[in-house]
Every structure is written in structure tokens, then in C-alpha cells.
Amino acid sequence: MKIAWLAPIDKKCGIAFYAKHYVDVLKGKVAIVFCDPVEYVEDKRSFEIKISGCDCVHIQYETSLFAMHNTNFYRKLCDGIRCKKIVTVHEIYKNIPAVFPKERITGFAPIKKMKEFIWDKRHPHWAWYANHEKRGFFSDRIIVHSRFQKDILHDRGISAERISVIPHPIALRSKAISSQKNDDVLVLGATGFISDAYDYDLLIKALLRLPCPWKFIWIGGIRKPGNDDVLALLLNKIKSHNIQDKFIVTGWVENEEREARLSELSIYCALFKDRSSSGSLSDAIAGGKTIIATRIQLTEELNETAGLLELVDRDPNDIAKTIMAINDDATLTEKRKEAVDTYARQHSYDACAEKTIELYKKEILR
């Protein structure tokens, strides 16, 4: 069995990190050809030769990975693939975050059509996504990370039988990243790219309500120029509250430093506005961290299935109280840590790779 994996290679991108881990594990089990989507654009013929002889192409889908020069080449790429196609869709939303829903556009037919045209021009990535989703991502099978993602696609007309759920894998470490307890200062933090999917306002309000000395470490930086404004706003908020010495943004760090920084944290704060999947949350689980998280579909499903998180409302007082309760109760911390460790073992990259290989076999033989 020979599988082509299509994903970004050597980029500062969550899907690139995910793909590298996955491919490294799969290579020990099946023949893998690893390709970057840009290879198709740079030299279509060489790309076709590279994937020739493959039994299946496994595409990692995020709309922007197939966008270039104000166009999207995803459909053309799929149309040129002659073997089975499996697509992992990483981000799926019932309602697009911070965007007026296209389906709520009203007006008489000509006016409505014009409004929809303008919407598509203003939100090209979501317009492309909707087009691909409507056509089942031009795939034989779709993989998602959560049940709620499967439900969204099914509600939009994709057969449930075509959709498989394989949770975001956890990169097991030889030993958990133990927290370096600091009795004088409560150390909190988070990892990942700076983006508007995280509720920095809520975080800072909660931190300012803590009745003890604290330090917060954001382990990461921006991924793309469009997030410069998000970082600038965050740094301005930090400065306006005069907490520059307590709130640290490390910027981009390599794996070794990220793990060292992660070991400093007593509590991991996943205060998302909305997320459909999260590599950074998987990173915290891999590190055996005690995690507090805002209630969204992603975190509620994780808690329902595994009891991994301390879920909080979007109330800074509630969050501050939860932080202190965790800090003061070693039993609660140990209970959550056991749940996190169990989940990490059950959903390691190796375990998820085995499930993925079973899907390959099923689709190739179908």
C-alpha cells in the first residue's frame, strides 16, 4: 500500500507540525510520499509523477493552503488525482467566527445576488470553503477530529457514512513535562500562534483578579502578517495595565525551548473565543498540564468523552476563582492529570495512525 500525503512542509503552521508527526509515524507502517500543495503549482507534471502509483492521496485541508494569487487551485488539484482521495478537514464551523452569515442575506432576487457576490469578494476563503464543502471536498472519504464537526457536515448534506472521526493525535513524550512549582509566584500560560481566536481581553481581566502573585507566559508568536494587529493590541493591553513584567510573550520558539517553557506552567489557560480544532491544546495534553478552558463545542466534547478540562464561563471572576481552586487543591490537580495522561495514551499518534491505516485499506478495497 502506497499513500501520498499532501500537506505544508517545513512551515510555521499547525497543520505542518501535525503532518510531520503523522508522516513520521506512518512511514514505519506503510509507504508514504510526502508532498506540499505548492509543488502542484510549481510543476504540475513533476507532482503528478511523484504521486503516480499511489493507492490513495490523503489531503490535509485548510482553504488557505490552496490559495495563490487570489485564486484557489484545490478543485483542479483534486480533479487531476486518479486514485482514491481522503481529506482531513481541520477547521469546521457551524457559524463562521466574526463574519456575518451569508445565509442571512436578504432582499429581492437581483439585490440578494449582488449582496452575495459582494460577500464572496470580501470573504474569499470562506466562499471557497463553502464551494468545496458543498461538493464533499471532492473526496471519497472525509476525516474530522470531533463528533460535532461530523454533525455539522452531515447537517449540510454530506452522508454520515462518508465521514470518519479520528481525534487530533497527541505527541507522547518519553516523560511528562512536570510543572516546576513556584511557591512564591503562580505561573500560568498558553502555547500557540497569536490569533484572534483567543480571548486575550478575558484572560487579562481574569489575571488582574487573582489574589496572589502571578506570571503568565504566552509561548509562541504570530504565524502570518495578518495577525500583526492582534499582537499589537495584546501588547498595548499589557502595557496599559502595567503588567509587562508579569505577562511575557516569547515569540516563536523551537521545540526544546517550548517544552522548557511549558514545564514552568502550573496551569494552562485555553480561553478560546471559538476553535474547531487545536494543536496547542493537544500540546498541553501531551505535556500533562492542568488545563482550564472556555466552553465551546471543542472543549465540551473533550470533557464529555474524557473529563480532561476545568471548563469555565466567560466570566473573569469565575476564571480567577477556578484558577485559585486548582492551585489550592492538589487532589483536583492530580485527578485531572490522570485523565489527561490516559487520554494522551489512547490518542497517541501511533494509535491514530493505526485507525487511519484501517481507513486507507477500507477505501482502497471499496
C-alpha positions in Angstrom: 0.0 0.0 0.0 1.4 3.4 -1.1 -0.1 6.6 0.2 0.6 10.2 -0.8 0.3 12.7 2.0 -0.5 16.3 0.9 0.3 19.0 3.5 2.5 22.0 4.0 6.1 21.0 4.7 8.7 23.0 6.8 6.3 25.9 7.6 5.4 27.6 10.8 1.9 26.2 10.6 -0.2 23.9 12.9 -1.1 21.6 10.1 2.6 21.3 9.1 3.6 20.3 12.6 0.7 17.8 12.7 1.5 16.4 9.3 5.2 15.9 10.1 4.4 13.9 13.3 1.8 11.8 11.5 4.0 11.1 8.5 7.0 10.1 10.7 4.8 7.5 12.4 3.1 6.3 9.2 6.4 5.7 7.4 7.1 2.9 9.8 3.9 1.2 8.7 3.1 2.0 5.1 4.9 3.5 2.1 4.5 7.3 2.2 5.1 10.0 -0.4 5.1 13.4 1.3 4.1 16.4 -0.9 3.5 20.1 -0.3 0.5 21.6 -2.2 2.7 24.3 -3.7 4.5 21.5 -5.6 1.4 21.2 -7.8 1.5 24.9 -8.7 5.3 25.0 -9.2 5.4 21.9 -11.5 2.2 20.1 -12.2 3.9 17.3 -14.2 6.5 16.6 -11.6 3.8 16.5 -8.9 1.7 14.0 -11.0 4.8 11.8 -11.5 5.5 11.9 -7.8 2.1 10.6 -6.7 1.7 8.2 -9.6 1.4 4.6 -8.4 -0.1 5.7 -5.1 -3.2 3.8 -4.0 -4.6 6.8 -2.1 -3.9 10.5 -1.7 -4.5 11.9 1.8 -5.1 15.7 1.7 -4.8 17.9 4.7 -7.4 20.6 4.1 -7.4 24.2 5.1 -8.6 26.6 2.4 -5.6 28.9 2.5 -3.2 26.1 1.8 -4.6 26.0 -1.8 -4.9 29.8 -2.3 -2.5 31.7 -4.6 -2.7 34.9 -6.5 -6.4 35.5 -5.5 -7.4 32.1 -6.8 -7.8 28.6 -5.2 -6.4 25.6 -7.0 -7.9 22.9 -4.7 -10.5 21.6 -7.2 -8.1 21.5 -10.1 -5.7 19.5 -7.9 -8.4 17.1 -6.9 -9.7 16.6 -10.4 -6.2 15.6 -11.5 -5.8 12.8 -8.9 -6.8 9.4 -10.4 -6.7 7.3 -7.2 -8.8 7.3 -4.0 -8.9 10.7 -2.2 -9.2 11.0 1.6 -9.4 14.5 3.0 -8.9 15.6 6.6 -10.8 18.8 7.3 -9.3 20.5 10.3 -11.5 23.6 10.8 -15.3 23.3 10.5 -17.7 25.9 11.9 -21.5 26.0 12.1 -21.2 29.8 12.2 -18.1 31.5 10.8 -16.4 33.4 13.6 -16.8 37.2 13.4 -18.4 37.0 9.9 -22.0 37.9 9.1 -23.6 34.6 7.9 -24.1 34.5 4.1 -27.4 32.6 4.5 -28.9 35.5 6.4 -28.5 37.9 3.4 -32.0 39.1 2.4 -33.6 41.2 -0.4 -35.3 40.8 -3.8 -33.5 38.4 -6.1 -31.2 40.8 -8.0 -30.3 42.7 -4.8 -29.7 39.5 -2.9 -27.5 38.1 -5.7 -25.4 41.3 -5.6 -25.1 41.2 -1.8 -24.0 37.6 -2.0 -21.4 38.5 -4.7 -20.0 41.2 -2.5 -19.9 38.8 0.5 -17.9 36.3 -1.6 -15.4 39.0 -2.7 -15.0 40.2 0.9 -14.6 36.7 2.3 -12.9 34.7 -0.5 -11.5 32.0 1.8 -14.9 31.2 3.2 -16.5 31.4 -0.2 -14.0 28.8 -1.5 -14.5 26.7 1.6 -18.3 26.7 1.1 -17.9 25.6 -2.5 -15.6 22.7 -1.6 -17.8 21.6 1.3 -20.9 21.6 -0.9 -19.1 19.1 -3.1 -17.9 16.9 -0.3 -14.3 18.3 -0.7 -14.1 16.2 -3.9 -13.2 13.2 -1.8 -14.1 9.5 -1.3 -13.9 9.9 2.5 -13.6 12.8 4.9 -11.8 12.7 8.3 -12.7 15.1 11.1 -11.3 15.5 14.6 -14.6 15.7 16.6 -18.2 14.4 16.6 -19.6 18.0 16.4 -17.6 18.6 13.2 -19.1 15.4 11.7 -22.6 16.6 12.7 -22.1 20.0 11.1 -21.1 18.4 7.8 -23.9 15.9 8.0 -26.4 18.6 8.6 -25.2 20.3 5.4 -25.9 17.3 3.3 -22.8 15.1 3.4 -23.6 11.4 4.1 -22.5 10.4 7.7 -21.2 7.1 6.2 -18.5 9.1 4.3 -17.3 10.9 7.5 -14.9 9.3 10.0 -13.9 10.8 13.3 -10.2 10.5 14.4 -9.3 12.9 17.2 -6.3 15.2 16.9 -3.4 13.0 17.9 -1.2 13.6 21.0 2.6 13.6 20.6 3.6 11.4 23.5 6.8 12.3 25.3 9.2 9.8 27.0 8.1 11.5 30.2 5.5 14.2 31.0 6.6 17.8 31.3 6.4 18.2 35.0 5.4 21.5 36.4 8.2 23.4 38.2 6.2 24.6 41.2 7.0 28.1 42.3 5.7 28.7 45.8 6.1 32.5 45.5 4.5 33.0 42.1 1.7 31.2 40.4 2.8 30.6 36.8 0.2 30.3 34.1 0.4 30.2 30.3 -0.6 29.0 26.9 1.1 27.9 23.7 0.4 28.5 20.0 0.2 31.3 17.5 -1.1 34.7 18.4 -4.6 34.9 16.8 -8.0 36.5 17.3 -9.4 33.0 18.1 -8.1 33.5 21.7 -9.9 35.8 24.2 -7.0 38.0 25.4 -9.4 40.5 27.0 -11.0 37.8 29.1 -7.6 36.4 30.1 -6.2 39.7 31.3 -9.3 40.6 33.2 -9.1 37.2 35.0 -5.4 37.6 35.7 -5.9 41.0 37.3 -8.5 39.5 39.7 -6.0 36.9 41.1 -5.4 37.5 44.8 -1.8 36.2 44.6 1.4 37.0 42.8 1.3 35.6 39.2 3.2 35.4 35.9 1.7 34.5 32.5 3.8 33.1 29.7 2.5 33.1 26.1 4.8 30.5 24.4 4.6 31.4 20.7 4.3 34.3 18.3 2.5 35.3 15.1 2.2 32.9 12.1 1.2 35.3 9.4 1.4 39.1 8.8 -2.4 39.4 9.2 -2.0 38.7 12.9 0.4 41.7 13.5 -2.6 43.8 14.6 -3.7 41.1 17.1 -0.2 41.0 18.7 0.0 44.9 18.7 -3.4 45.1 20.5 -2.3 42.5 23.1 1.0 44.2 23.8 -0.9 47.6 24.2 -3.3 46.0 26.7 -0.3 44.6 28.6 1.3 48.0 28.7 -1.9 49.8 29.6 -2.3 47.6 32.7 1.4 47.9 33.5 1.9 44.2 33.7 4.9 44.0 31.2 7.0 42.3 33.9 4.2 39.7 34.6 2.9 38.9 31.1 5.6 37.5 28.8 5.2 36.8 25.0 8.1 34.7 24.0 7.7 34.9 20.2 8.4 31.9 18.1 10.5 29.2 19.9 11.8 25.8 18.8 10.6 22.5 20.4 13.2 22.3 23.1 12.6 25.8 24.4 8.8 25.3 24.1 9.0 22.2 26.3 11.2 24.0 28.8 8.8 26.9 29.0 5.8 24.6 29.2 7.4 22.9 32.3 7.3 26.3 34.1 3.5 26.4 33.9 1.3 25.2 36.8 -1.9 25.9 34.9 -2.6 26.0 31.2 -5.2 28.6 30.0 -7.2 27.7 26.9 -9.5 30.7 26.8 -10.7 30.4 23.2 -13.4 32.6 21.7 -14.1 29.8 19.2 -12.0 27.0 17.8 -12.8 23.9 15.7 -9.6 22.1 16.5 -6.4 23.0 18.4 -2.9 21.7 18.1 -1.9 23.9 21.0 -4.5 22.2 23.2 -3.1 18.9 22.2 0.3 20.2 23.1 -0.9 21.0 26.6 -2.4 17.5 26.9 0.8 15.9 25.7 2.6 17.9 28.5 0.3 16.5 31.2 -0.8 20.1 32.1 -3.8 21.0 34.2 -6.0 22.9 31.8 -8.8 25.4 32.2 -10.8 26.2 29.1 -13.8 28.3 28.0 -16.9 26.4 27.0 -17.0 25.8 23.2 -18.0 22.7 21.3 -14.4 21.5 21.1 -13.8 21.7 24.8 -17.2 20.5 25.8 -16.8 17.4 23.7 -13.3 16.7 25.1 -14.7 16.9 28.6 -17.7 14.8 27.8 -15.6 12.0 26.5 -12.5 12.2 28.7 -13.0 14.7 31.6 -9.8 16.5 30.6 -10.5 20.1 31.4 -11.8 22.5 34.0 -14.4 24.3 32.0 -15.2 27.9 32.8 -17.8 30.5 31.8 -16.7 33.7 30.1 -16.6 35.5 33.4 -13.2 36.8 34.7 -14.3 36.3 38.3 -15.3 32.7 37.6 -12.0 32.1 35.9 -10.0 33.6 38.7 -11.8 31.5 41.3 -11.2 28.4 39.2 -7.5 29.1 39.0 -7.2 29.5 42.7 -9.3 26.4 43.4 -6.9 24.4 41.2 -3.9 26.0 42.8 -5.1 25.2 46.3 -6.4 21.7 45.7 -3.7 19.1 44.9 -6.3 16.3 44.7 -8.1 18.2 41.9 -4.9 18.7 40.0 -4.0 15.0 40.3 -7.4 13.9 39.2 -7.2 16.0 36.0 -3.6 14.9 35.4 -4.7 11.2 35.4 -7.4 11.9 32.9 -5.0 13.9 30.7 -2.4 11.1 30.8 -5.0 8.4 30.0 -6.4 10.4 27.0 -2.9 11.0 25.7 -2.0 7.3 25.6 -5.4 6.4 24.0 -5.0 9.1 21.3 -1.2 9.0 20.6 0.0 9.5 17.0 0.7 5.8 16.9 -2.8 4.8 17.9 -4.4 7.3 15.5 -2.1 6.2 12.7 -3.4 2.6 13.1 -7.0 3.9 12.7 -6.0 5.9 9.7 -4.4 2.9 8.0 -7.6 0.9 8.5 -9.5 3.7 6.6 -6.9 3.5 3.8 -7.4 -0.2 3.5 -11.2 0.2 3.5 -11.3 2.9 0.8 -8.7 1.2 -1.4 -10.7 -2.1 -1.4 -14.1 -0.4 -1.8 
